[in-house]
């Protein structure tokens, strides 16, 4: 309807201009093309016989309060093409991060922003902001019926513009316009248009070498992981969050000094509640503004590649998301990213929704893949991405409960296994050179087995059994410990059934469990005597290593995501000693090929 259209009589220009007194069409350099008379209500239209081809023009609107001009979005053709429709429909689009959201582009010779969104069941999607007076009628997006995508190109829009999407559900009700605010979050309202991050490549590295290095990490290289929560690792003055720039200057040198090879971050996507640790990401394609007040994630990534041996950021990816109105739940008024059946799509323990990655959801998963694998984050080289998928059982049949039922046999086909599309989708990154790690606690078989052998295709799996047995053993009173040595040896019976990571993670020092240090019982009643042998056991046991922040210096209280780690403990020699132990163990591990060269093979342990 709107914009320029060719008719039998000639070209017609139509403009929707609420509250306008008069409307004119001008050339880009300001010359008059035609006055647009009012057709009806707020629609202005003119038939221009002199035009021989589709015009490019500006619209000048005069109101009772003054006048303004803009380039008409509807004067531009689509920025997405049939190939995008086909790949989204098939569920195999690999570059959605270059298509969806807000993309700064040059289209038909004009700089501006391409806005695109996937909402196949919405009856209207609009982009609203200061540039159109927050009126959802002005920039209604073009619907691409083949794929369910909506798009519009807004010319002359620049970095710093504020915008949000407005969606109408299948019943015509507004379902995605309002945004709630959180006291600890600086911007849960409209989004700020930022410059597109560029792909990062460290000096002397090419995409090919990154890919080769990542594949080699699937077993033949040392992997000692420091897991951190950026919001509580350390706080600034007055308890404020450190920025990415400050974290780059403080966190990366600290982790490198302790000898860790990898840094794993609890989710840094935007989330509504600090106490959630970021795991239920509210906007999984956007980094947390609490850390982004100044500085950029790229500064942290660049610092990690320049300081310390292979200290690459590894991001944790949640398998569930909040049901808050401003998030992904019922995104277009329907269950788009979650199961429609609440028995499959809702997790009552956490009050969150569960992603749907099952058959016949190819289009949904193509969008979900961008979420799970972090396509929108700055380090876009596939080989540089390392992801841990949180709570994998929530994506398995019946939320993993089937796998946990005693006496229930699991078949290799049917509903007891993820379908082939689901397997390939969940492990897509592994085939592109990235390292993927699954948190799976139900003994589901073949998690790290290749998909062509019936597995799920992940690179590694957390060894939850080893973790529980080890922590139970060191918590035993020494007088009874002689009867529980099997807890330290049982793990070797299944150590090579998967590619394992040995995790002492963020889950082990919260919710009344006490800190790991406090759980170690020594002969003199203190934790220190058991700390050394338990950590040394981890260092030489088959599997990659992971330790959550604070444990490296013997944090005595439970981890609290709302405050900084108790760094004052390092004023005392026992905690200095624990930190020195971790540093020495990491050095010994890196310098001893027998401990990692054939880490996932029985022959390597022998």
LINUR-V166656 format. One record per residue. RES is the residue in one small letter. PSI is psi in degrees with one decimal (none if undefined). Layout:
[[RES & PSI] [RES & PSI]]
//
This chain:
[[x & -53.8] [x & 161.9] [x & -166.0] [x & 135.2] [x & 138.3] [x & 128.9] [x & 177.5] [x & -28.9] [x & -17.2] [x & -167.4] [x & 135.3] [x & 135.8] [x & 125.6] [x & 138.8] [x & 137.3] [x & 117.7] [x & 87.4] [x & 142.4] [x & 13.0] [x & 144.4] [x & -43.4] [x & 154.7] [x & 136.3] [x & 148.4] [x & 126.7] [x & 155.4] [x & 170.1] [x & -26.0] [x & 11.1] [x & 3.7] [x & 144.1] [x & 129.3] [x & -49.2] [x & 152.3] [x & 138.3] [x & 103.4] [x & 157.0] [x & 125.3] [x & -52.5] [x & 135.2] [x & -117.5] [x & 18.4] [x & 126.5] [x & 137.7] [x & 143.9] [x & 137.2] [x & 121.9] [x & 102.7] [x & -24.5] [x & -14.4] [x & 132.2] [x & -17.9] [x & 169.6] [x & 124.9] [x & 152.3] [x & 128.4] [x & 165.2] [x & 154.7] [x & 128.1] [x & 121.7] [x & 131.4] [x & 128.1] [x & -179.1] [x & -16.1] [x & 3.5] [x & -160.0] [x & 158.5] [x & 161.0] [x & 155.9] [x & 160.1] [x & 132.2] [x & 122.1] [x & -31.8] [x & -2.0] [x & -6.3] [x & 145.2] [x & 177.5] [x & 145.6] [x & -21.1] [x & 158.1] [x & 178.4] [x & -31.2] [x & -39.0] [x & -43.2] [x & -45.4] [x & -46.3] [x & -37.3] [x & -42.7] [x & -36.8] [x & -20.8] [x & 24.3] [x & 18.8] [x & 120.7] [x & -9.1] [x & 42.6] [x & -25.3] [x & -16.0] [x & -0.3] [x & -47.0] [x & 166.6] [x & -139.1] [x & 114.9] [x & 122.7] [x & 114.8] [x & 171.6] [x & 116.3] [x & 123.1] [x & 40.7] [x & 7.7] [x & 136.2] [x & 143.3] [x & -157.4] [x & 129.7] [x & 119.9] [x & 129.0] [x & 144.9] [x & 148.4] [x & 111.3] [x & 74.8] [x & -21.2] [x & 2.1] [x & 148.2] [x & -17.1] [x & 138.9] [x & 129.4] [x & 155.7] [x & 130.1] [x & 150.6] [x & -172.4] [x & -30.6] [x & -17.0] [x & 25.6] [x & 30.1] [x & 34.4] [x & 111.9] [x & -8.2] [x & -17.8] [x & -45.4] [x & 60.7] [x & 131.5] [x & 152.6] [x & 128.6] [x & 130.7] [x & 101.5] [x & -27.1] [x & -26.9] [x & -13.4] [x & 6.8] [x & 151.2] [x & 140.4] [x & 155.0] [x & 142.1] [x & 122.1] [x & 107.0] [x & 154.2] [x & 10.3] [x & 138.2] [x & 174.7] [x & 136.7] [x & -12.3] [x & 147.0] [x & 134.3] [x & 166.2] [x & 162.3] [x & 143.2] [x & 121.8] [x & 142.5] [x & 131.7] [x & 178.6] [x & -20.2] [x & 5.1] [x & 8.3] [x & 145.8] [x & 120.5] [x & -6.4] [x & 56.5] [x & -44.6] [x & 148.9] [x & 132.2] [x & 164.3] [x & 152.9] [x & 140.5] [x & -34.2] [x & 0.0] [x & 123.1] [x & -23.0] [x & 89.0] [x & 15.4] [x & -134.9] [x & 157.2] [x & 149.9] [x & 124.6] [x & 121.3] [x & 162.5] [x & 145.3] [x & 131.0] [x & 145.0] [x & 155.6] [x & 140.3] [x & 138.0] [x & 122.5] [x & 157.3] [x & 132.7] [x & 2.6] [x & 142.1] [x & 162.3] [x & -35.5] [x & -42.1] [x & -34.8] [x & -43.6] [x & -41.9] [x & -42.5] [x & -39.4] [x & -42.2] [x & -36.4] [x & -28.9] [x & -8.5] [x & 7.0] [x & -29.1] [x & 1.9] [x & 153.9] [x & 142.1] [x & 99.1] [x & 112.7] [x & 132.7] [x & 114.5] [x & 130.9] [x & 149.5] [x & 111.9] [x & -29.1] [x & -16.4] [x & 3.7] [x & -47.6] [x & 144.0] [x & 158.0] [x & -166.5] [x & 135.1] [x & 14.8] [x & 15.8] [x & 159.4] [x & 141.5] [x & 147.4] [x & 169.8] [x & -37.3] [x & -43.9] [x & -38.5] [x & -36.4] [x & -35.2] [x & -21.9] [x & -47.8] [x & -47.2] [x & -48.2] [x & -35.8] [x & -46.7] [x & -40.6] [x & -38.0] [x & -33.1] [x & -4.8] [x & 11.4] [x & 147.4] [x & -22.8] [x & 148.9] [x & 123.5] [x & 127.8] [x & 131.3] [x & 153.9] [x & 134.7] [x & 10.6] [x & 160.3] [x & 130.8] [x & 155.0] [x & -15.7] [x & 125.6] [x & -36.1] [x & -12.4] [x & -5.7] [x & 7.8] [x & -5.2] [x & -46.1] [x & 89.3] [x & 127.5] [x & -39.3] [x & 86.9] [x & -12.8] [x & 11.2] [x & 134.1] [x & 156.4] [x & 119.9] [x & -18.6] [x & -27.7] [x & -11.1] [x & 12.6] [x & -40.2] [x & 155.2] [x & 168.9] [x & 154.3] [x & -32.0] [x & -33.3] [x & -39.7] [x & -42.3] [x & -42.6] [x & -41.8] [x & -36.8] [x & -24.7] [x & -17.3] [x & -21.5] [x & 126.0] [x & 156.7] [x & 116.0] [x & 45.9] [x & 75.2] [x & 138.6] [x & 136.7] [x & 128.7] [x & 141.0] [x & 137.3] [x & 122.7] [x & 152.4] [x & 8.3] [x & 163.7] [x & 157.6] [x & 159.1] [x & 12.0] [x & 150.6] [x & -30.1] [x & 2.0] [x & -149.6] [x & -15.1] [x & 130.2] [x & 55.1] [x & -46.6] [x & 25.6] [x & -4.1] [x & 168.6] [x & 88.1] [x & -46.4] [x & -16.3] [x & 168.0] [x & 139.8] [x & -31.3] [x & 115.2] [x & -19.6] [x & -23.2] [x & -26.3] [x & 6.2] [x & 134.3] [x & 101.2] [x & -26.2] [x & -33.8] [x & -4.0] [x & 45.0] [x & 165.1] [x & 154.3] [x & 132.1] [x & 145.3] [x & 112.6] [x & 29.6] [x & 177.0] [x & 157.1] [x & 18.8] [x & 33.6] [x & -44.9] [x & -41.4] [x & -43.0] [x & -31.0] [x & -39.5] [x & -40.8] [x & -36.9] [x & -40.7] [x & -34.2] [x & -52.7] [x & -36.0] [x & 6.3] [x & 41.0] [x & -24.6] [x & -4.7] [x & 160.1] [x & -34.9] [x & 90.0] [x & -10.4] [x & 122.8] [x & -37.2] [x & -20.5] [x & -12.7] [x & 134.4] [x & 127.1] [x & 137.2] [x & 124.1] [x & 113.7] [x & 140.0] [x & 51.9] [x & -37.8] [x & -23.3] [x & -15.6] [x & -7.7] [x & 170.1] [x & 134.1] [x & 38.3] [x & 24.8] [x & -8.0] [x & -31.6] [x & -43.5] [x & -24.9] [x & -9.6] [x & 124.6] [x & 142.9] [x & -1.8] [x & 117.6] [x & 141.9] [x & 124.1] [x & 174.7] [x & 3.8] [x & 179.4] [x & -155.9] [x & -10.9] [x & -6.0] [x & 154.2] [x & 142.2] [x & 164.0] [x & -44.5] [x & -39.1] [x & -41.5] [x & -48.8] [x & -38.4] [x & -46.6] [x & -29.0] [x & 20.2] [x & -43.5] [x & -32.3] [x & -34.8] [x & -8.7] [x & 16.1] [x & -2.5] [x & 162.4] [x & 123.5] [x & 138.4] [x & 131.8] [x & 135.5] [x & 109.6] [x & 123.8] [x & 14.2] [x & 14.8] [x & 31.2] [x & 125.9] [x & 148.8] [x & 27.4] [x & -41.5] [x & 17.2] [x & 144.6] [x & 151.6] [x & -30.0] [x & -5.8] [x & 17.2] [x & 5.9] [x & -173.4] [x & -11.8] [x & 11.4] [x & 155.6] [x & -41.0] [x & 167.6] [x & 139.1] [x & 133.2] [x & 84.1] [x & -32.6] [x & -46.4] [x & -43.1] [x & -47.6] [x & -43.1] [x & -43.9] [x & -45.7] [x & -34.4] [x & -40.3] [x & -47.4] [x & -14.8] [x & -9.3] [x & 145.2] [x & 136.6] [x & -30.5] [x & -24.5] [x & -6.0] [x & -27.3] [x & -22.4] [x & 3.3] [x & 21.3] [x & -23.6] [x & -24.1] [x & -26.1] [x & -17.9] [x & -21.2] [x & -32.9] [x & -26.1] [x & -17.8] [x & -25.5] [x & 14.0] [x & -22.8] [x & 12.6] [x & -21.0] [x & 168.2] [x & 105.4] [x & 150.1] [x & 132.6] [x & 105.2] [x & 124.4] [x & 87.0] [x & -173.3] [x & -21.5] [x & -12.3] [x & 0.0] [x & 35.6] [x & 173.4] [x & 43.7] [x & 6.8] [x & -8.5] [x & 165.5] [x & 162.6] [x & -39.6] [x & -45.2] [x & -23.6] [x & -12.8] [x & 124.2] [x & 123.4] [x & 174.3] [x & -23.1] [x & 13.5] [x & -5.2] [x & 168.8] [x & -24.2] [x & -43.5] [x & -32.3] [x & -11.7] [x & -45.4] [x & -53.6] [x & -34.9] [x & -41.9] [x & -35.6] [x & -36.7] [x & -41.6] [x & -39.2] [x & -29.7] [x & -5.6] [x & 141.6] [x & 133.9] [x & 153.7] [x & 163.1] [x & 144.9] [x & 132.8] [x & 133.5] [x & 150.3] [x & 146.7] [x & -33.0] [x & -22.4] [x & -13.8] [x & 16.5] [x & 52.1] [x & 131.4] [x & -24.3] [x & 166.5] [x & 151.3] [x & 133.0] [x & 112.8] [x & -10.5] [x & -0.3] [x & 169.0] [x & 158.9] [x & 152.4] [x & 75.5] [x & -18.4] [x & -18.7] [x & -26.5] [x & -0.6] [x & -8.6] [x & 140.2] [x & -34.3] [x & -37.4] [x & -32.5] [x & -37.1] [x & -41.0] [x & -42.2] [x & -41.0] [x & -36.9] [x & -46.5] [x & -41.8] [x & -43.6] [x & -40.5] [x & -41.4] [x & -40.3] [x & -46.5] [x & -40.8] [x & -46.6] [x & -31.8] [x & 2.6] [x & 92.8] [x & -29.3] [x & -20.7] [x & -7.9] [x & -19.6] [x & -39.2] [x & 55.2] [x & -30.3] [x & 15.7] [x & 139.1] [x & -35.3] [x & -32.7] [x & -39.1] [x & -38.3] [x & none]]
//
